[in-house]
């Protein structure tokens, strides 16, 4: 006698707007970290003064963005 096939239905909790925003911020944080690493790599391989200067500005801008994203994530987690 064959067993009847079982079907499982999984219900997902609705994603809260705060959780969705946090996920988006976490993705942006990871992407910014990747860009910082790439900028450091470019800086380490650059020999032209103008190019070095541009990497310094890029790294500073990305670090500011990273700090902002980190601060927003901490603010969201504090509100929970």
PyMOL Python script that loads the backbone (N, CA, C, O; Angstrom):
from pymol import cmd

cmd.read_pdbstr("""\
ATOM      1  N   UNK A   1       0.834  -1.164   0.000  1.00  0.00           N
ATOM      2  CA  UNK A   1       0.000   0.000   0.000  1.00  0.00           C
ATOM      3  C   UNK A   1       0.888   1.241   0.000  1.00  0.00           C
ATOM      4  O   UNK A   1       1.771   1.363   0.849  1.00  0.00           O
ATOM      5  N   UNK A   2       0.675   2.140  -0.916  1.00  0.00           N
ATOM      6  CA  UNK A   2       1.506   3.333  -1.061  1.00  0.00           C
ATOM      7  C   UNK A   2       1.079   4.401  -0.061  1.00  0.00           C
ATOM      8  O   UNK A   2      -0.105   4.589   0.219  1.00  0.00           O
ATOM      9  N   UNK A   3       2.063   5.076   0.455  1.00  0.00           N
ATOM     10  CA  UNK A   3       1.807   6.177   1.382  1.00  0.00           C
ATOM     11  C   UNK A   3       1.326   7.389   0.589  1.00  0.00           C
ATOM     12  O   UNK A   3       1.859   7.662  -0.487  1.00  0.00           O
ATOM     13  N   UNK A   4       0.341   8.119   1.089  1.00  0.00           N
ATOM     14  CA  UNK A   4      -0.065   9.340   0.388  1.00  0.00           C
ATOM     15  C   UNK A   4       1.046  10.392   0.476  1.00  0.00           C
ATOM     16  O   UNK A   4       1.740  10.509   1.486  1.00  0.00           O
ATOM     17  N   UNK A   5       1.186  11.134  -0.592  1.00  0.00           N
ATOM     18  CA  UNK A   5       2.224  12.175  -0.618  1.00  0.00           C
ATOM     19  C   UNK A   5       1.834  13.288   0.343  1.00  0.00           C
ATOM     20  O   UNK A   5       0.691  13.744   0.362  1.00  0.00           O
ATOM     21  N   UNK A   6       2.795  13.708   1.128  1.00  0.00           N
ATOM     22  CA  UNK A   6       2.540  14.773   2.097  1.00  0.00           C
ATOM     23  C   UNK A   6       2.983  16.102   1.520  1.00  0.00           C
ATOM     24  O   UNK A   6       4.042  16.210   0.902  1.00  0.00           O
ATOM     25  N   UNK A   7       2.178  17.079   1.727  1.00  0.00           N
ATOM     26  CA  UNK A   7       2.537  18.427   1.307  1.00  0.00           C
ATOM     27  C   UNK A   7       2.604  19.300   2.546  1.00  0.00           C
ATOM     28  O   UNK A   7       1.725  19.283   3.409  1.00  0.00           O
ATOM     29  N   UNK A   8       3.666  20.050   2.593  1.00  0.00           N
ATOM     30  CA  UNK A   8       3.859  20.944   3.724  1.00  0.00           C
ATOM     31  C   UNK A   8       3.685  22.376   3.243  1.00  0.00           C
ATOM     32  O   UNK A   8       4.227  22.780   2.214  1.00  0.00           O
ATOM     33  N   UNK A   9       2.934  23.112   3.997  1.00  0.00           N
ATOM     34  CA  UNK A   9       2.725  24.518   3.689  1.00  0.00           C
ATOM     35  C   UNK A   9       3.392  25.323   4.790  1.00  0.00           C
ATOM     36  O   UNK A   9       3.040  25.216   5.965  1.00  0.00           O
ATOM     37  N   UNK A  10       4.345  26.116   4.393  1.00  0.00           N
ATOM     38  CA  UNK A  10       5.044  26.959   5.350  1.00  0.00           C
ATOM     39  C   UNK A  10       4.503  28.372   5.232  1.00  0.00           C
ATOM     40  O   UNK A  10       4.479  28.957   4.149  1.00  0.00           O
ATOM     41  N   UNK A  11       4.084  28.894   6.328  1.00  0.00           N
ATOM     42  CA  UNK A  11       3.641  30.282   6.283  1.00  0.00           C
ATOM     43  C   UNK A  11       4.781  31.154   6.786  1.00  0.00           C
ATOM     44  O   UNK A  11       5.443  30.837   7.775  1.00  0.00           O
ATOM     45  N   UNK A  12       4.989  32.229   6.099  1.00  0.00           N
ATOM     46  CA  UNK A  12       6.056  33.154   6.476  1.00  0.00           C
ATOM     47  C   UNK A  12       5.461  34.279   7.292  1.00  0.00           C
ATOM     48  O   UNK A  12       4.350  34.750   7.050  1.00  0.00           O
ATOM     49  N   UNK A  13       6.245  34.686   8.263  1.00  0.00           N
ATOM     50  CA  UNK A  13       5.823  35.862   9.012  1.00  0.00           C
ATOM     51  C   UNK A  13       5.927  37.065   8.097  1.00  0.00           C
ATOM     52  O   UNK A  13       6.865  37.163   7.306  1.00  0.00           O
ATOM     53  N   UNK A  14       4.995  37.964   8.193  1.00  0.00           N
ATOM     54  CA  UNK A  14       5.136  39.173   7.376  1.00  0.00           C
ATOM     55  C   UNK A  14       6.384  39.939   7.789  1.00  0.00           C
ATOM     56  O   UNK A  14       6.693  40.060   8.975  1.00  0.00           O
ATOM     57  N   UNK A  15       7.079  40.442   6.815  1.00  0.00           N
ATOM     58  CA  UNK A  15       8.317  41.179   7.081  1.00  0.00           C
ATOM     59  C   UNK A  15       7.950  42.594   7.494  1.00  0.00           C
ATOM     60  O   UNK A  15       7.250  43.305   6.772  1.00  0.00           O
ATOM     61  N   UNK A  16       8.427  42.987   8.651  1.00  0.00           N
ATOM     62  CA  UNK A  16       8.131  44.331   9.135  1.00  0.00           C
ATOM     63  C   UNK A  16       8.951  45.343   8.348  1.00  0.00           C
ATOM     64  O   UNK A  16      10.034  45.025   7.857  1.00  0.00           O
ATOM     65  N   UNK A  17       8.441  46.547   8.232  1.00  0.00           N
ATOM     66  CA  UNK A  17       9.200  47.591   7.518  1.00  0.00           C
ATOM     67  C   UNK A  17      10.567  47.837   8.158  1.00  0.00           C
ATOM     68  O   UNK A  17      11.544  48.103   7.458  1.00  0.00           O
ATOM     69  N   UNK A  18      10.633  47.747   9.485  1.00  0.00           N
ATOM     70  CA  UNK A  18      11.898  47.962  10.187  1.00  0.00           C
ATOM     71  C   UNK A  18      12.894  46.858   9.842  1.00  0.00           C
ATOM     72  O   UNK A  18      14.082  47.122   9.654  1.00  0.00           O
ATOM     73  N   UNK A  19      12.405  45.625   9.760  1.00  0.00           N
ATOM     74  CA  UNK A  19      13.263  44.497   9.419  1.00  0.00           C
ATOM     75  C   UNK A  19      13.745  44.605   7.969  1.00  0.00           C
ATOM     76  O   UNK A  19      14.901  44.308   7.667  1.00  0.00           O
ATOM     77  N   UNK A  20      12.859  45.026   7.090  1.00  0.00           N
ATOM     78  CA  UNK A  20      13.232  45.192   5.677  1.00  0.00           C
ATOM     79  C   UNK A  20      14.279  46.294   5.537  1.00  0.00           C
ATOM     80  O   UNK A  20      15.229  46.161   4.766  1.00  0.00           O
ATOM     81  N   UNK A  21      14.101  47.381   6.286  1.00  0.00           N
ATOM     82  CA  UNK A  21      15.074  48.478   6.229  1.00  0.00           C
ATOM     83  C   UNK A  21      16.427  48.020   6.767  1.00  0.00           C
ATOM     84  O   UNK A  21      17.472  48.364   6.215  1.00  0.00           O
ATOM     85  N   UNK A  22      16.399  47.241   7.851  1.00  0.00           N
ATOM     86  CA  UNK A  22      17.648  46.739   8.424  1.00  0.00           C
ATOM     87  C   UNK A  22      18.369  45.830   7.434  1.00  0.00           C
ATOM     88  O   UNK A  22      19.586  45.920   7.276  1.00  0.00           O
ATOM     89  N   UNK A  23      17.617  44.956   6.770  1.00  0.00           N
ATOM     90  CA  UNK A  23      18.231  44.072   5.771  1.00  0.00           C
ATOM     91  C   UNK A  23      18.874  44.873   4.647  1.00  0.00           C
ATOM     92  O   UNK A  23      19.975  44.555   4.199  1.00  0.00           O
ATOM     93  N   UNK A  24      18.183  45.906   4.199  1.00  0.00           N
ATOM     94  CA  UNK A  24      18.722  46.753   3.137  1.00  0.00           C
ATOM     95  C   UNK A  24      19.979  47.479   3.609  1.00  0.00           C
ATOM     96  O   UNK A  24      20.955  47.587   2.867  1.00  0.00           O
ATOM     97  N   UNK A  25      19.952  47.970   4.832  1.00  0.00           N
ATOM     98  CA  UNK A  25      21.130  48.640   5.386  1.00  0.00           C
ATOM     99  C   UNK A  25      22.303  47.681   5.520  1.00  0.00           C
ATOM    100  O   UNK A  25      23.448  48.056   5.264  1.00  0.00           O
ATOM    101  N   UNK A  26      22.021  46.445   5.920  1.00  0.00           N
ATOM    102  CA  UNK A  26      23.086  45.442   6.055  1.00  0.00           C
ATOM    103  C   UNK A  26      23.706  45.126   4.691  1.00  0.00           C
ATOM    104  O   UNK A  26      24.920  44.950   4.585  1.00  0.00           O
ATOM    105  N   UNK A  27      22.873  45.056   3.652  1.00  0.00           N
ATOM    106  CA  UNK A  27      23.400  44.824   2.309  1.00  0.00           C
ATOM    107  C   UNK A  27      24.258  45.994   1.852  1.00  0.00           C
ATOM    108  O   UNK A  27      25.318  45.800   1.256  1.00  0.00           O
ATOM    109  N   UNK A  28      23.798  47.207   2.131  1.00  0.00           N
ATOM    110  CA  UNK A  28      24.570  48.396   1.769  1.00  0.00           C
ATOM    111  C   UNK A  28      25.887  48.447   2.531  1.00  0.00           C
ATOM    112  O   UNK A  28      26.913  48.858   1.988  1.00  0.00           O
ATOM    113  N   UNK A  29      25.851  48.028   3.789  1.00  0.00           N
ATOM    114  CA  UNK A  29      27.061  47.997   4.611  1.00  0.00           C
ATOM    115  C   UNK A  29      28.079  47.023   4.025  1.00  0.00           C
ATOM    116  O   UNK A  29      29.263  47.346   3.925  1.00  0.00           O
ATOM    117  N   UNK A  30      27.626  45.840   3.642  1.00  0.00           N
ATOM    118  CA  UNK A  30      28.523  44.841   3.056  1.00  0.00           C
ATOM    119  C   UNK A  30      29.088  45.333   1.727  1.00  0.00           C
ATOM    120  O   UNK A  30      30.267  45.131   1.436  1.00  0.00           O
ATOM    121  N   UNK A  31      28.240  45.982   0.918  1.00  0.00           N
ATOM    122  CA  UNK A  31      28.703  46.501  -0.368  1.00  0.00           C
ATOM    123  C   UNK A  31      29.728  47.619  -0.162  1.00  0.00           C
ATOM    124  O   UNK A  31      30.728  47.684  -0.877  1.00  0.00           O
ATOM    125  N   UNK A  32      29.485  48.486   0.801  1.00  0.00           N
ATOM    126  CA  UNK A  32      30.410  49.581   1.096  1.00  0.00           C
ATOM    127  C   UNK A  32      31.743  49.026   1.589  1.00  0.00           C
ATOM    128  O   UNK A  32      32.800  49.541   1.224  1.00  0.00           O
ATOM    129  N   UNK A  33      31.703  47.983   2.412  1.00  0.00           N
ATOM    130  CA  UNK A  33      32.928  47.345   2.885  1.00  0.00           C
ATOM    131  C   UNK A  33      33.738  46.803   1.700  1.00  0.00           C
ATOM    132  O   UNK A  33      34.963  46.923   1.675  1.00  0.00           O
ATOM    133  N   UNK A  34      33.049  46.211   0.725  1.00  0.00           N
ATOM    134  CA  UNK A  34      33.708  45.710  -0.471  1.00  0.00           C
ATOM    135  C   UNK A  34      34.355  46.861  -1.252  1.00  0.00           C
ATOM    136  O   UNK A  34      35.491  46.744  -1.710  1.00  0.00           O
ATOM    137  N   UNK A  35      33.632  47.957  -1.398  1.00  0.00           N
ATOM    138  CA  UNK A  35      34.182  49.119  -2.112  1.00  0.00           C
ATOM    139  C   UNK A  35      35.388  49.714  -1.394  1.00  0.00           C
ATOM    140  O   UNK A  35      36.337  50.162  -2.037  1.00  0.00           O
ATOM    141  N   UNK A  36      35.352  49.720  -0.068  1.00  0.00           N
ATOM    142  CA  UNK A  36      36.502  50.223   0.700  1.00  0.00           C
ATOM    143  C   UNK A  36      37.719  49.345   0.434  1.00  0.00           C
ATOM    144  O   UNK A  36      38.820  49.851   0.214  1.00  0.00           O
ATOM    145  N   UNK A  37      37.520  48.031   0.455  1.00  0.00           N
ATOM    146  CA  UNK A  37      38.639  47.118   0.192  1.00  0.00           C
ATOM    147  C   UNK A  37      39.199  47.311  -1.211  1.00  0.00           C
ATOM    148  O   UNK A  37      40.413  47.255  -1.406  1.00  0.00           O
ATOM    149  N   UNK A  38      38.325  47.538  -2.188  1.00  0.00           N
ATOM    150  CA  UNK A  38      38.780  47.778  -3.555  1.00  0.00           C
ATOM    151  C   UNK A  38      39.551  49.092  -3.654  1.00  0.00           C
ATOM    152  O   UNK A  38      40.563  49.171  -4.349  1.00  0.00           O
ATOM    153  N   UNK A  39      39.071  50.117  -2.960  1.00  0.00           N
ATOM    154  CA  UNK A  39      39.754  51.409  -2.990  1.00  0.00           C
ATOM    155  C   UNK A  39      41.139  51.301  -2.339  1.00  0.00           C
ATOM    156  O   UNK A  39      42.098  51.896  -2.829  1.00  0.00           O
ATOM    157  N   UNK A  40      41.246  50.550  -1.245  1.00  0.00           N
ATOM    158  CA  UNK A  40      42.550  50.342  -0.616  1.00  0.00           C
ATOM    159  C   UNK A  40      43.490  49.587  -1.554  1.00  0.00           C
ATOM    160  O   UNK A  40      44.683  49.884  -1.623  1.00  0.00           O
ATOM    161  N   UNK A  41      42.951  48.626  -2.261  1.00  0.00           N
ATOM    162  CA  UNK A  41      43.763  47.869  -3.208  1.00  0.00           C
ATOM    163  C   UNK A  41      44.271  48.793  -4.318  1.00  0.00           C
ATOM    164  O   UNK A  41      45.443  48.731  -4.690  1.00  0.00           O
ATOM    165  N   UNK A  42      43.405  49.633  -4.835  1.00  0.00           N
ATOM    166  CA  UNK A  42      43.814  50.599  -5.860  1.00  0.00           C
ATOM    167  C   UNK A  42      44.849  51.566  -5.335  1.00  0.00           C
ATOM    168  O   UNK A  42      45.811  51.900  -6.026  1.00  0.00           O
ATOM    169  N   UNK A  43      44.644  52.019  -4.097  1.00  0.00           N
ATOM    170  CA  UNK A  43      45.596  52.939  -3.462  1.00  0.00           C
ATOM    171  C   UNK A  43      46.972  52.285  -3.348  1.00  0.00           C
ATOM    172  O   UNK A  43      47.991  52.908  -3.645  1.00  0.00           O
ATOM    173  N   UNK A  44      46.990  51.028  -2.915  1.00  0.00           N
ATOM    174  CA  UNK A  44      48.260  50.324  -2.732  1.00  0.00           C
ATOM    175  C   UNK A  44      48.993  50.072  -4.040  1.00  0.00           C
ATOM    176  O   UNK A  44      50.213  49.909  -4.043  1.00  0.00           O
ATOM    177  N   UNK A  45      48.274  50.039  -5.140  1.00  0.00           N
ATOM    178  CA  UNK A  45      48.891  49.758  -6.438  1.00  0.00           C
ATOM    179  C   UNK A  45      49.120  51.009  -7.285  1.00  0.00           C
ATOM    180  O   UNK A  45      49.691  50.923  -8.373  1.00  0.00           O
ATOM    181  N   UNK A  46      48.682  52.163  -6.799  1.00  0.00           N
ATOM    182  CA  UNK A  46      48.813  53.398  -7.571  1.00  0.00           C
ATOM    183  C   UNK A  46      50.207  53.999  -7.406  1.00  0.00           C
ATOM    184  O   UNK A  46      50.828  53.897  -6.348  1.00  0.00           O
ATOM    185  N   UNK A  47      50.677  54.625  -8.479  1.00  0.00           N
ATOM    186  CA  UNK A  47      51.984  55.282  -8.403  1.00  0.00           C
ATOM    187  C   UNK A  47      51.887  56.768  -8.781  1.00  0.00           C
ATOM    188  O   UNK A  47      52.774  57.549  -8.437  1.00  0.00           O
ATOM    189  N   UNK A  48      50.845  57.153  -9.467  1.00  0.00           N
ATOM    190  CA  UNK A  48      50.652  58.543  -9.865  1.00  0.00           C
ATOM    191  C   UNK A  48      50.070  59.344  -8.693  1.00  0.00           C
ATOM    192  O   UNK A  48      49.154  58.877  -8.016  1.00  0.00           O
ATOM    193  N   UNK A  49      50.600  60.548  -8.456  1.00  0.00           N
ATOM    194  CA  UNK A  49      50.158  61.376  -7.331  1.00  0.00           C
ATOM    195  C   UNK A  49      48.671  61.690  -7.386  1.00  0.00           C
ATOM    196  O   UNK A  49      47.976  61.615  -6.372  1.00  0.00           O
ATOM    197  N   UNK A  50      48.186  62.039  -8.566  1.00  0.00           N
ATOM    198  CA  UNK A  50      46.768  62.379  -8.708  1.00  0.00           C
ATOM    199  C   UNK A  50      45.877  61.174  -8.425  1.00  0.00           C
ATOM    200  O   UNK A  50      44.821  61.301  -7.805  1.00  0.00           O
ATOM    201  N   UNK A  51      46.306  60.029  -8.876  1.00  0.00           N
ATOM    202  CA  UNK A  51      45.540  58.809  -8.642  1.00  0.00           C
ATOM    203  C   UNK A  51      45.537  58.449  -7.158  1.00  0.00           C
ATOM    204  O   UNK A  51      44.511  58.037  -6.616  1.00  0.00           O
ATOM    205  N   UNK A  52      46.673  58.604  -6.511  1.00  0.00           N
ATOM    206  CA  UNK A  52      46.756  58.347  -5.067  1.00  0.00           C
ATOM    207  C   UNK A  52      45.816  59.275  -4.314  1.00  0.00           C
ATOM    208  O   UNK A  52      45.099  58.850  -3.408  1.00  0.00           O
ATOM    209  N   UNK A  53      45.826  60.542  -4.696  1.00  0.00           N
ATOM    210  CA  UNK A  53      44.954  61.515  -4.050  1.00  0.00           C
ATOM    211  C   UNK A  53      43.480  61.165  -4.241  1.00  0.00           C
ATOM    212  O   UNK A  53      42.680  61.302  -3.315  1.00  0.00           O
ATOM    213  N   UNK A  54      43.125  60.714  -5.436  1.00  0.00           N
ATOM    214  CA  UNK A  54      41.729  60.353  -5.690  1.00  0.00           C
ATOM    215  C   UNK A  54      41.317  59.145  -4.838  1.00  0.00           C
ATOM    216  O   UNK A  54      40.184  59.086  -4.360  1.00  0.00           O
ATOM    217  N   UNK A  55      42.222  58.190  -4.647  1.00  0.00           N
ATOM    218  CA  UNK A  55      41.903  57.042  -3.794  1.00  0.00           C
ATOM    219  C   UNK A  55      41.748  57.464  -2.335  1.00  0.00           C
ATOM    220  O   UNK A  55      40.910  56.917  -1.619  1.00  0.00           O
ATOM    221  N   UNK A  56      42.546  58.426  -1.893  1.00  0.00           N
ATOM    222  CA  UNK A  56      42.418  58.925  -0.519  1.00  0.00           C
ATOM    223  C   UNK A  56      41.038  59.539  -0.314  1.00  0.00           C
ATOM    224  O   UNK A  56      40.383  59.270   0.693  1.00  0.00           O
ATOM    225  N   UNK A  57      40.589  60.367  -1.270  1.00  0.00           N
ATOM    226  CA  UNK A  57      39.259  60.971  -1.171  1.00  0.00           C
ATOM    227  C   UNK A  57      38.166  59.905  -1.219  1.00  0.00           C
ATOM    228  O   UNK A  57      37.190  59.979  -0.473  1.00  0.00           O
ATOM    229  N   UNK A  58      38.330  58.925  -2.087  1.00  0.00           N
ATOM    230  CA  UNK A  58      37.344  57.858  -2.210  1.00  0.00           C
ATOM    231  C   UNK A  58      37.251  57.043  -0.915  1.00  0.00           C
ATOM    232  O   UNK A  58      36.155  56.726  -0.454  1.00  0.00           O
ATOM    233  N   UNK A  59      38.390  56.711  -0.340  1.00  0.00           N
ATOM    234  CA  UNK A  59      38.404  55.944   0.909  1.00  0.00           C
ATOM    235  C   UNK A  59      37.735  56.736   2.026  1.00  0.00           C
ATOM    236  O   UNK A  59      36.945  56.182   2.790  1.00  0.00           O
ATOM    237  N   UNK A  60      38.042  58.019   2.126  1.00  0.00           N
ATOM    238  CA  UNK A  60      37.426  58.856   3.166  1.00  0.00           C
ATOM    239  C   UNK A  60      35.911  58.932   2.992  1.00  0.00           C
ATOM    240  O   UNK A  60      35.166  58.844   3.968  1.00  0.00           O
ATOM    241  N   UNK A  61      35.456  59.093   1.752  1.00  0.00           N
ATOM    242  CA  UNK A  61      34.021  59.166   1.486  1.00  0.00           C
ATOM    243  C   UNK A  61      33.338  57.841   1.832  1.00  0.00           C
ATOM    244  O   UNK A  61      32.268  57.833   2.441  1.00  0.00           O
ATOM    245  N   UNK A  62      33.945  56.742   1.452  1.00  0.00           N
ATOM    246  CA  UNK A  62      33.368  55.434   1.743  1.00  0.00           C
ATOM    247  C   UNK A  62      33.347  55.136   3.233  1.00  0.00           C
ATOM    248  O   UNK A  62      32.403  54.524   3.732  1.00  0.00           O
ATOM    249  N   UNK A  63      34.382  55.565   3.944  1.00  0.00           N
ATOM    250  CA  UNK A  63      34.399  55.356   5.394  1.00  0.00           C
ATOM    251  C   UNK A  63      33.312  56.182   6.081  1.00  0.00           C
ATOM    252  O   UNK A  63      32.728  55.743   7.072  1.00  0.00           O
ATOM    253  N   UNK A  64      33.045  57.368   5.558  1.00  0.00           N
ATOM    254  CA  UNK A  64      31.949  58.184   6.099  1.00  0.00           C
ATOM    255  C   UNK A  64      30.611  57.496   5.857  1.00  0.00           C
ATOM    256  O   UNK A  64      29.757  57.455   6.743  1.00  0.00           O
ATOM    257  N   UNK A  65      30.433  56.956   4.654  1.00  0.00           N
ATOM    258  CA  UNK A  65      29.205  56.231   4.333  1.00  0.00           C
ATOM    259  C   UNK A  65      29.062  55.000   5.235  1.00  0.00           C
ATOM    260  O   UNK A  65      27.969  54.716   5.726  1.00  0.00           O
ATOM    261  N   UNK A  66      30.139  54.285   5.449  1.00  0.00           N
ATOM    262  CA  UNK A  66      30.131  53.097   6.297  1.00  0.00           C
ATOM    263  C   UNK A  66      29.710  53.470   7.729  1.00  0.00           C
ATOM    264  O   UNK A  66      28.901  52.776   8.346  1.00  0.00           O
ATOM    265  N   UNK A  67      30.260  54.554   8.237  1.00  0.00           N
ATOM    266  CA  UNK A  67      29.912  55.015   9.591  1.00  0.00           C
ATOM    267  C   UNK A  67      28.433  55.369   9.686  1.00  0.00           C
ATOM    268  O   UNK A  67      27.769  55.043  10.670  1.00  0.00           O
ATOM    269  N   UNK A  68      27.925  56.040   8.655  1.00  0.00           N
ATOM    270  CA  UNK A  68      26.506  56.408   8.632  1.00  0.00           C
ATOM    271  C   UNK A  68      25.628  55.152   8.657  1.00  0.00           C
ATOM    272  O   UNK A  68      24.690  55.062   9.450  1.00  0.00           O
ATOM    273  N   UNK A  69      25.935  54.188   7.787  1.00  0.00           N
ATOM    274  CA  UNK A  69      25.132  52.966   7.721  1.00  0.00           C
ATOM    275  C   UNK A  69      25.172  52.205   9.039  1.00  0.00           C
ATOM    276  O   UNK A  69      24.148  51.701   9.502  1.00  0.00           O
ATOM    277  N   UNK A  70      26.329  52.125   9.632  1.00  0.00           N
ATOM    278  CA  UNK A  70      26.477  51.441  10.917  1.00  0.00           C
ATOM    279  C   UNK A  70      25.658  52.143  12.000  1.00  0.00           C
ATOM    280  O   UNK A  70      25.009  51.490  12.817  1.00  0.00           O
ATOM    281  N   UNK A  71      25.693  53.468  11.998  1.00  0.00           N
ATOM    282  CA  UNK A  71      24.933  54.246  12.976  1.00  0.00           C
ATOM    283  C   UNK A  71      23.427  54.019  12.795  1.00  0.00           C
ATOM    284  O   UNK A  71      22.698  53.878  13.777  1.00  0.00           O
ATOM    285  N   UNK A  72      22.959  53.983  11.534  1.00  0.00           N
ATOM    286  CA  UNK A  72      21.524  53.746  11.261  1.00  0.00           C
ATOM    287  C   UNK A  72      21.097  52.356  11.730  1.00  0.00           C
ATOM    288  O   UNK A  72      20.013  52.193  12.289  1.00  0.00           O
ATOM    289  N   UNK A  73      21.944  51.363  11.503  1.00  0.00           N
ATOM    290  CA  UNK A  73      21.624  50.001  11.946  1.00  0.00           C
ATOM    291  C   UNK A  73      21.507  49.958  13.469  1.00  0.00           C
ATOM    292  O   UNK A  73      20.585  49.347  14.010  1.00  0.00           O
ATOM    293  N   UNK A  74      22.441  50.606  14.149  1.00  0.00           N
ATOM    294  CA  UNK A  74      22.399  50.622  15.616  1.00  0.00           C
ATOM    295  C   UNK A  74      21.154  51.354  16.123  1.00  0.00           C
ATOM    296  O   UNK A  74      20.564  50.950  17.124  1.00  0.00           O
ATOM    297  N   UNK A  75      20.752  52.432  15.433  1.00  0.00           N
ATOM    298  CA  UNK A  75      19.549  53.160  15.816  1.00  0.00           C
ATOM    299  C   UNK A  75      18.319  52.278  15.662  1.00  0.00           C
ATOM    300  O   UNK A  75      17.444  52.276  16.529  1.00  0.00           O
ATOM    301  N   UNK A  76      18.244  51.528  14.567  1.00  0.00           N
ATOM    302  CA  UNK A  76      17.105  50.635  14.357  1.00  0.00           C
ATOM    303  C   UNK A  76      17.057  49.538  15.417  1.00  0.00           C
ATOM    304  O   UNK A  76      15.984  49.195  15.913  1.00  0.00           O
ATOM    305  N   UNK A  77      18.204  48.998  15.756  1.00  0.00           N
ATOM    306  CA  UNK A  77      18.250  47.927  16.760  1.00  0.00           C
ATOM    307  C   UNK A  77      17.917  48.456  18.151  1.00  0.00           C
ATOM    308  O   UNK A  77      17.390  47.714  18.979  1.00  0.00           O
ATOM    309  N   UNK A  78      18.210  49.708  18.417  1.00  0.00           N
ATOM    310  CA  UNK A  78      17.905  50.306  19.725  1.00  0.00           C
ATOM    311  C   UNK A  78      16.414  50.537  19.871  1.00  0.00           C
ATOM    312  O   UNK A  78      15.905  50.557  20.991  1.00  0.00           O
ATOM    313  N   UNK A  79      15.701  50.712  18.771  1.00  0.00           N
ATOM    314  CA  UNK A  79      14.262  50.975  18.811  1.00  0.00           C
ATOM    315  C   UNK A  79      13.446  49.709  19.004  1.00  0.00           C
ATOM    316  O   UNK A  79      12.245  49.791  19.265  1.00  0.00           O
ATOM    317  N   UNK A  80      14.056  48.558  18.885  1.00  0.00           N
ATOM    318  CA  UNK A  80      13.307  47.291  18.972  1.00  0.00           C
ATOM    319  C   UNK A  80      12.929  46.970  20.367  1.00  0.00           C
ATOM    320  O   UNK A  80      12.298  45.943  20.615  1.00  0.00           O
TER     321      UNK A  80
END
""", "prot")
cmd.dss("prot")
cmd.show_as("cartoon", "prot")
cmd.util.cbc("prot")
cmd.orient("prot")
